[in-house]
Amino acid sequence: MSDTHGFTEHDTDATSHHIVSPLEYTFVYVALIIGTIVTVLVADVDLGVFNPIIALAIASLKAMIVILFFMHVKYQSKLVKMTVAAGFFTFLVLITMTLTDYMSRAWGMW
């Protein structure tokens, strides 16, 4: 038996969806709020050249939470997880190169 999309009733991987409970969304919401509070508190502390590094680390952690739960990557196949991880790795490489350029601009000015 085949429906209009070409899936049979046994193709549960292609037709089923993971249902996330409201409690799990509440935990994600609380984690993002805590991340925002930590970002605001760390912004008031003078850490020298580490301010942008810490701010980007917190932002990357919050982005990872959004990617995993709101985009439902946590419940997808390994291929989807690998594709998203490759994109996130590329993002981290670009941020690292940007921070390297940013921190090296002050060299030799002392």
Residue pairs with C-beta under 8 A, 6 or more apart in sequence:
1 8
1 9
2 8
3 9
7 14
7 15
13 77
18 72
18 75
20 69
20 72
24 69
25 69
28 65
28 69
28 70
31 65
32 62
32 65
32 66
35 58
35 61
35 62
35 65
36 62
38 58
39 55
39 58
39 59
42 51
42 54
42 55
42 58
43 51
43 55
47 54
49 103
52 99
52 102
53 99
56 95
56 99
60 91
60 92
60 95
63 88
64 88
67 73
67 84
67 88
68 74
71 84
73 80
73 81
73 84
